Amino acid sequence: MVAHLKSCGVIKSKKVAEVMETIDRALFVPEGTPPYDDSPMQIGYNATISAPHMHATCLELLEDYLKPGMHALDVGSDSANLKIALLVGTGYLTACFAVMVGPQGHAVGVEHIPELAESSIKNIEKSAAAPLLKEGSLSIHVGDGRQGWPEFAPYDCIHVGAAAPEIPPALVEQLKPGGRLVIPVGNLFQDLQVVDKNMDGTLSVRSETGVRYVPLTSREAQLRGL
């Protein structure tokens, strides 16, 4: 999987390749599914785990903000292309974040479906990130990710795994000056936006690529689709 993404030019960073090799995707997908195919997969509750190329893209965009000792927030405990629902609970990307920031940093995942949060924790416990979860430098919480997770703010980086009509103010507030937010923005047509918070608090925003995610919404709205 990693070799394929490198050959396609999606993975350029040695560090991103290393972390995606360290965190085995097979531990985060439903049993019986092909874990290394470059495609999203359903995980229940109208949620999916994203295709590996989207994981790699987000890790590449955030690499400089995932250095040892930094704080990272993953709204969704994962990200998922095409069919992602708000706050997807496999834990894969959060685990990658945790390995990159290390025991002196803190990777925080927020998931609004309790069952998916529980599943995310179980997945992580089977992975190379398990010691970080046990020691507390990786944590998973149940909550509305649109509000972030203020307890451990400010964050050097924030990743959001569902499309918002506009950038949530709470997430901007919890982003450290000099930090980066990666979030899909839009309704029917969406862009994966890279939001850099300047030292004076102003924002610099650019579009990385077109994507298609389901809306960043409430738990009730997500479950109505079941």
N, C-alpha and C positions, 0 to 999 in steps of 0.2 A: 504494500500500500504506500509506504513512505517512498520507496524507490520510484514508484509510478508518479507520485506527486512531484518528486524532484525532477524526473525526466520531462514532465509537462511544464516545468517552470513555476509551479504553484509554490513549492517550498524552495526557498533560496538560502535560508538561514540554517546553519549547522545546529544551532540551539533548538530551533523549532523541530528539525528532523529528530534530534535526540529525545525531546520530550514526547513526541508522538510515537517513538519507538518504545519509550519507557512505560507509557500508559497504554496498555493493551486494549484496543477498542472492543475486542471480543468479550471483555468483561462487562460491557455497557450496552450491549444489544440483546434483544430477545433470543432465547435459545432456539437454535435451528435456522437462524438467519445468517446470511454470508457477511461476516463482520467487516471484511476489508473491501467490499464493493464500494465504489465511489458514488453512493446514492443514499438519500435519506431513508429511514426506516421507522415504521409505526411502533410506538411503545405503549399505547393505550392512553385513555383520557383525552382523546383528540390531540395527541402530542407525538412528536417524532424526534429521533436523534438525527442531526444533520449529516449531510454527506461529508466525508473526510476533507474534500477540497475547501469546504467552507470553514471547518475547524482550522485548517492550515492557514487560510486567508486571514482569519481573525488573529491567530497567533502571530503571524508575520506583522500585521499592523500594530500589534501591542507589545512586541518583543522588548522594545526599549523601555517599556513601562512595567515590565515583569522581571525586573532584576532582583537579586537577593535582597531581602529586607523590605521590599515594597508591599503596598496594600492593593489588592485587586478585588473588585466586586463583579460577580457574574449574575446578572439578572436572568434567571432561568436555569442555573446550574448546568447549562449546556447551551448550544445553539443549533438551530435546525432549519435548513433551507426548504422552500416550497410549502411544507405543511406544518411549520412549527406553531404551536400554541404558546400562549404566554407562559413563561417560566418552565421550561422543559426539564424533567427530572431524571436524567441519566447520570449526571455528575461528571461526565467525561471532560468537558472543557474546564470545569472548576478544578478537577484533579490536575490537569495540565498546568493551570495557573499556579496551583500550590507547589508543584515541583519546581517551577521556575523561580518563584519568590523565596522558596526555601523555608526552613524553620524559624528564621528571624523575621520573615514577612507574615502576611496574613491573606489568605484567599477565602472570600466569603461568597457563598451561593445562596440565592433566595428563590424559593419555589412556593407557589400558592396552592398547589394540590398536595395535601399532607401525604397521600399515598406515594406520590412521585418523589417527595422529599425523602421519605423512608427508603424507597427503592434506590435513590441516589446514594444515600449513606451506605447501604449494603453493597452497592457496586464498588464504591470507593474503598470499602473495607477489604475487598478482594484484590485491590490494585497496589501498585508501588507507592501510591500516595497514602496508604493506610496509616503509617506512622505519623504523618503530619496531621491526620484527622484525630488520632488518639492524643497527640500532644497539644492540639488546640490551634495550630497555625492554619488549619483548614476547618471551616465550619459551614454547615448547611442549616438554613432557617426557613421556617414557613412564614410567608408574608406576601404583601402586595408589592411586587418589585418596582412598580411605578413610583413608589415612595423610597426606593433604595433600601439601605440598611444603615441608619445614622450612627449606630453604636460604634462602628469601627472606622467611620469617616474621619478625615478626608482620604480619598482613594487616589492612588497614582493612575489607575485605569479602571474603567467600567465597561463591561460588555453587556449588550442587551440582545436577547434572542427572539424578539418579535417586533413587528412594525408599529411604530407610533405615528399618529398624524402630525405630531410635532415633538420636539425633544422635551421630555419631562423636566420641569424646573427643579424638582427635588434631586434629580441625578446630577444636574449641572452644579447645584449647590454643594453636593457631596464630593465633587471632583476637585482634587487638589490643584491650585495654580501650577501650571506646568504639566498637568496631567492630560490624559486622552480618553475620550469616550467613543466607542464604536457602536452604532445603532442603525437599524434599518428605519427609514422614515418615508411615510407616504401612505396612500390608501390602496387603490388598485395598482398603480404604478409606484414602485418604491426604489429608493437608492440606499445603499449601504454608506452611511455618512461617517466620516472621521471628524470628530470634534475635538480640537485642541483648545484647552483653557490657558490663555496667556497669563503672565505673571500679574498683570493688572486686572484680571478677572474677565476681560473681554474674550470672545470666542472666535476662533478661526475654523470655518467649516468647509469641507470639500467632499465631493461624492467619489467613492472608490469604484463602485460598479452597480449596475442594476440588479435587483434581487426580487424575490417574491416570498413574503412571509405572511402568516395570518396576523390579525391585529393584536397589539398589546392591549389586553382587555382584562376584565374581572374574572374571577374564578367561576362565578355563576354563568357568565356569558360563554365561557369556554365549555362548561359542562352541558349547556343547553343543546350543544350540537351532537351529543352522544345519542 
